Each structure stands twice: as C-alpha cells, then as structure tokens.
Amino acid sequence: MRLVRFTIEDGSERVGLWEDELIFPLDPSDSRCRTLACLLEQDHLPELVDELKMPERAVKREDAVLLAPIDAQEVWAAGVTYVRSQAARMEESEAAADCYDRVYRSDRPELFFKATPNRVSGPGQPVRVRYDSKWSVPEPEVALVLNSRLQLVGFTIGNDMSARDIEGENPLYLPQAKVYSDCCALGPCITLSHAMPTRADIGVRLTIHRGSDLVYEGATSVARMARSFDELVGWLGRENSFPQGVFLLTGTGIVPPSDFSLRDGDEISIEVDGIGTLTNPVVQSDRPR
C-alpha cells in the first residue's frame, strides 16, 4: 500500500493511493486526510485509506505529477550506520577519523537535522551540488516515516546529498555540507509499514548516469546496518518532539570512490525494495543562489 502526494492538470494537490498504473485520490472533504501529515496520525491506517479512496476519480499514473511525500514534517538523518559509511567518513578527514570510528562503535548514534520541506525535492525534481563544493555525492538511504507519536507508519526513499570536501575540511562544517537548498530528495511514495519486506530483504541500489553513460552503480542491503530502526528512533525521540511527525534517513552503505564527484546534469536513481525508484537530476551553479 503506497501513499503519494500528487498534482493533476488543474494544479491542485491531492493525497492518493498508488496501485499499479492508477492513483486513487483520497476524499479531500474528509478532515483525516486534509494533509499527508494529518493522515499519518490516524489509527488503523490501511483500513482508513481503503475507506477514503475514490475509485471513480482514479488518475492514470502518467497523468499525475508526483510530489515529495512530505508537507509539514522535519527531516533528520543518522550517520555512520554502515561499515562502508564509517570508512568513507574516516577517509574524508584524517583528523576526524578517530571521531567517526568511535561514533560507529558508540551506543549513541550520530543524528543531525537535515531539511525542512522547502529544501526537499520530489521525483524528477533537481537535487543540488553546492557551488562551493568540488566533491559531492548522493547518499541513498531508507527513510523512516514517523508520526508525532514516533510510530513507524511507513517507509520512503531518501537521498542525503553530501558535500564531502566541506565536511572533510572540518567536522564542524557538517551543517553546511548537509543542509542547503535542494539538499534532500524523498519519494516517490510512502509504503505503509505492513506492506514492506522484512528488514533482511530490503535491498538498496544506486545508479548515476552522465548523459548516456553509467558512471557509477552500487548496492547494499539494510541487513548490513549496524543499528536497528527501533534504536535510531529511540535516540531521535530523546528530549525531542515532532508535532507534525518526522522523516528519519537511516544512513547509507553505498559510497562512490573518493575520485568521484557529481556534476551538473547527472541523473541519480535510487531503488529500494518495497518502495520503488526515486530519480533526480543534478544541478550545480557557478555562483551563490
């Protein structure tokens, strides 16, 4: 069961249920689905979605424009949750290598604020490389979708864009390396928790095309994570609250080599079992926005 935010020809935004090649709008007159965030607060969500879907107003998938499946929530991220990401972060900065190694082995995970909704791109929308970065990469991640009670109601795909050279210069530059305009992508949908494969069966695949050329591909499995979803959610909720809910990116196990950097015009595709594929073009300007 996959939920989407989408627009149709008249430009109006809707919340809908995506099944095969059709999207069924949910009844907009019902206050329980006034927004996606509101819908995710409801109990018995699968049954409610079935109740509210409007088969008579079904839209062909090709006629709808999918939006990022977020409206009012914050986006947070976890780092150094896979062995490969631990090694990559240590490669960025010799001075910080011991720090990242200790984070990987510590009980307390690395958690950081990533984006507000206006910084998040949806399917087909551009993600950005900072104009002042010469070494930037995508970070393909499984994103947990949590309501205000920090209940895990669904999953989506996340791209945690990262300026590795900026963070590598000084770990205190992490917010600048991670948080900027178009720094994150989510989508193409939210798969409700009951419809996802088991953790051990969730594979993640990344491809990057430059024109017609495949310039990078990699794959991993959520089974290789060193921390559980429940553990990350538990730490995120310590001394924190999210009245509108929150998305939590769970870290990456796919890291391009140190001689690779994204370029303007590249195309990033991230595929996650049980969710689908999120594709975004890359933009990089030569001056500040």
Buried (B, 14 or more C-beta within 10 A) or exposed (E): BBBBBBBBEEEEBBBBBBBEEBBBBBEBEEEBBBBBBBBBBBEEBEEBBEEBBBEEBBBEBEEBBBBBBBBBBBBBBBBBBBBBBBBBBBBBBEEBBEBBBEBBEEEEBBBBEBBBBEBBBBBBBBBBBBEEBEBBBBBBBBBBBBBBEBBBBBBBBBBBBBBBBBBBBEBEBBEBBBBBEBBBBBBBBBBBBEEBBEEEEBBBBBBBBBEEEEBBEBEBBBEEBBBEBEBBBEBBBEEEEBEBBBBBBBBBBBBBEEEBBBEEEBBBBBBBBBBBBBBBBBBBEEEEE
